[in-house]
Amino acid sequence: MKLLIATHNRGKLREYAALLADLPVTLVSPEEIGLSRQEGIERGSTYEENARLKALTYAQASGLLALADDSGLEVDALDGAPGLYSARYAPGEDEDRIAALLRALAGVPEDARTARFRCVIALATPDGTVQTAEGTCEGRILTAPRGKGGFGYDPIFYLPDRGCTMAELPPEEKNRISHRARAFQAVRPLLEALLAARR
């Protein structure tokens, strides 16, 4: 069975390919089935609303079971920013957004740089059924990037219990402990039930 991963983010596609490797699904991206970017669908006021909107829009546009997520970095010293706007926090690439965040945190002491990644995953069927699950990962924001792995804010997101940044973790380790992995672990039983019902 085909499962549409409703994202144009190659980093997310790689992570989902690993997370879903042992399930009886064929993953497809919007590009692979000729589906253009669905503009204006991230208009919700929460991660859950955005994930639901994306999953449902792509499921109905494709006629396939669709999985979408919305995620963000919440920095306590910035009252939860960039949050919902993590991917749009500054114009440019990941490095530009990291630089903007580090400027915003200039002078903030190490013990006040607590943060978390939060992810909500939504599963949608073309007939309009949507189910969601959430995962978080706690950490701290460094003063400079470290590591070459991952994507987004991973190089500045330090995991005290691991002694490294998310970008320094091997991919298989990240796929066990990240916010996306934890949300997926929670949504997996829902996906398995949907797959079983469609056999």
C-alpha positions as CSV (number, residue, x, y, z in Angstrom):
1,M,0.0,0.0,0.0
2,K,1.2,3.5,-0.8
3,L,1.6,6.1,2.0
4,L,2.1,9.7,1.0
5,I,4.5,11.6,3.2
6,A,3.1,15.1,2.9
7,T,6.3,17.1,2.9
8,H,8.7,18.7,0.5
9,N,11.5,18.6,3.2
10,R,14.1,16.0,2.1
11,G,15.4,15.7,5.7
12,K,12.0,14.7,6.9
13,L,11.5,12.3,4.0
14,R,14.8,10.5,5.0
15,E,13.7,10.2,8.6
16,Y,10.3,8.8,7.7
17,A,11.9,6.3,5.3
18,A,13.9,5.0,8.3
19,L,11.0,5.1,10.8
20,L,8.6,3.2,8.4
21,A,11.2,0.7,7.0
22,D,9.6,-2.3,8.7
23,L,6.0,-1.6,7.8
24,P,4.3,-2.9,4.7
25,V,4.0,0.4,2.9
26,T,5.5,2.1,-0.1
27,L,6.4,5.6,0.7
28,V,5.8,8.3,-1.9
29,S,6.5,12.0,-1.8
30,P,4.3,14.6,-3.4
31,E,6.9,15.1,-6.2
32,E,6.9,11.4,-7.0
33,I,3.2,11.4,-7.8
34,G,3.2,14.8,-9.6
35,L,1.5,16.7,-6.7
36,S,2.6,20.3,-6.5
37,R,3.2,22.1,-3.2
38,Q,-0.2,22.9,-1.6
39,E,0.2,26.5,-0.7
40,G,-1.4,28.2,2.3
41,I,-2.2,25.1,4.3
42,E,0.0,26.0,7.3
43,R,-2.5,28.6,8.6
44,G,-3.4,26.9,11.8
45,S,-2.6,28.4,15.3
46,T,-1.2,25.1,16.7
47,Y,1.1,22.3,15.5
48,E,-1.9,19.9,15.5
49,E,-4.1,22.2,13.3
50,N,-1.2,22.5,10.8
51,A,-0.5,18.8,10.7
52,R,-4.2,18.0,10.3
53,L,-4.6,20.6,7.5
54,K,-1.5,19.2,5.6
55,A,-2.4,15.6,6.0
56,L,-6.0,16.1,5.0
57,T,-5.2,18.4,2.0
58,Y,-2.7,15.9,0.6
59,A,-4.8,12.9,1.3
60,Q,-7.8,14.4,-0.6
61,A,-5.6,15.7,-3.4
62,S,-3.9,12.3,-4.0
63,G,-6.5,9.8,-3.0
64,L,-3.9,8.1,-0.8
65,L,-3.4,7.6,2.9
66,A,-1.3,10.6,4.0
67,L,1.0,11.4,6.9
68,A,2.0,14.9,7.7
69,D,3.7,16.6,10.6
70,D,4.2,20.0,12.0
71,S,7.0,20.6,14.3
72,G,9.0,23.4,15.9
73,L,11.7,24.5,18.3
74,E,10.4,26.2,21.5
75,V,13.0,28.2,23.4
76,D,11.9,29.1,27.0
77,A,14.0,32.3,27.1
78,L,12.1,33.5,24.0
79,D,8.7,32.7,25.4
80,G,8.4,29.6,23.2
81,A,9.7,31.2,20.0
82,P,10.3,30.4,17.2
83,G,7.7,27.7,17.8
84,L,5.2,27.5,14.9
85,Y,7.3,29.8,12.8
86,S,10.5,27.7,13.2
87,A,10.9,27.1,9.5
88,R,10.2,30.8,8.7
89,Y,12.0,32.4,11.6
90,A,14.4,34.1,9.2
91,P,14.7,34.3,5.4
92,G,17.3,32.0,3.8
93,E,18.6,28.6,4.7
94,D,18.9,26.6,8.0
95,E,22.2,28.4,8.7
96,D,20.4,31.8,8.5
97,R,17.7,30.7,10.9
98,I,20.3,29.3,13.3
99,A,22.2,32.6,13.2
100,A,19.1,34.6,13.9
101,L,18.2,32.5,16.8
102,L,21.7,32.7,18.3
103,R,21.5,36.5,18.0
104,A,18.2,36.6,19.8
105,L,19.8,34.5,22.6
106,A,23.0,36.6,22.9
107,G,23.8,37.1,26.6
108,V,21.3,34.5,27.8
109,P,23.2,32.3,30.3
110,E,23.6,28.5,29.7
111,D,21.1,27.4,32.4
112,A,18.4,29.7,30.9
113,R,18.8,28.3,27.3
114,T,16.4,25.4,27.8
115,A,14.3,24.4,24.9
116,R,12.4,21.5,23.3
117,F,11.5,20.2,19.9
118,R,7.8,19.5,19.5
119,C,6.2,17.4,16.8
120,V,2.6,16.5,16.0
121,I,2.0,13.9,13.3
122,A,-1.4,13.5,11.6
123,L,-2.6,10.6,9.6
124,A,-5.4,11.3,7.1
125,T,-7.6,9.2,4.8
126,P,-9.1,10.6,1.6
127,D,-12.5,10.3,3.1
128,G,-11.6,12.8,5.8
129,T,-10.6,10.8,8.9
130,V,-7.7,12.4,10.7
131,Q,-5.8,11.0,13.7
132,T,-2.9,12.7,15.5
133,A,-0.1,12.0,18.0
134,E,2.6,14.2,19.6
135,G,6.2,13.9,20.7
136,T,8.7,16.2,22.4
137,C,12.5,16.1,23.0
138,E,14.0,18.4,25.7
139,G,17.4,20.0,25.4
140,R,19.3,23.3,25.5
141,I,20.5,25.8,22.9
142,L,24.3,26.1,22.5
143,T,26.1,29.3,21.5
144,A,27.5,27.9,18.3
145,P,26.6,25.0,16.0
146,R,28.1,21.6,16.4
147,G,27.8,18.5,14.1
148,K,27.0,17.9,10.4
149,G,24.0,15.6,10.7
150,G,20.3,16.2,10.8
151,F,18.8,19.4,9.5
152,G,17.1,22.6,10.8
153,Y,18.2,23.6,14.3
154,D,19.8,20.2,15.1
155,P,23.4,21.7,15.2
156,I,22.5,24.0,18.2
157,F,20.1,21.7,20.0
158,Y,22.2,20.1,22.8
159,L,21.1,16.9,24.5
160,P,22.6,16.9,28.1
161,D,21.9,13.2,28.7
162,R,23.8,12.3,25.4
163,G,26.5,15.0,25.7
164,C,26.1,16.1,22.1
165,T,23.9,18.0,19.7
166,M,21.1,16.4,17.7
167,A,23.4,17.0,14.6
168,E,26.1,14.9,16.2
169,L,23.9,11.8,16.8
170,P,24.1,8.9,14.4
171,P,20.8,8.9,12.3
172,E,19.6,5.6,13.8
173,E,20.0,7.1,17.3
174,K,18.2,10.3,16.3
175,N,15.4,8.1,15.0
176,R,14.9,6.6,18.4
177,I,14.9,9.7,20.6
178,S,13.8,12.8,18.5
179,H,10.5,14.5,18.8
180,R,9.5,13.1,15.4
181,A,10.5,9.6,16.5
182,R,8.5,9.9,19.7
183,A,5.4,11.2,17.8
184,F,5.8,8.4,15.3
185,Q,6.0,5.8,18.1
186,A,2.7,7.2,19.4
187,V,1.0,7.2,15.9
188,R,2.4,3.9,14.8
189,P,-0.5,1.8,16.3
190,L,-3.0,4.0,14.5
191,L,-1.2,3.5,11.2
192,E,-0.9,-0.2,11.7
193,A,-4.7,-0.4,12.4
194,L,-5.4,1.6,9.2
195,L,-3.2,-0.7,7.2
196,A,-4.8,-3.8,8.6
197,A,-8.3,-2.4,7.8
198,R,-7.3,-1.8,4.2
199,R,-5.7,-5.2,3.4
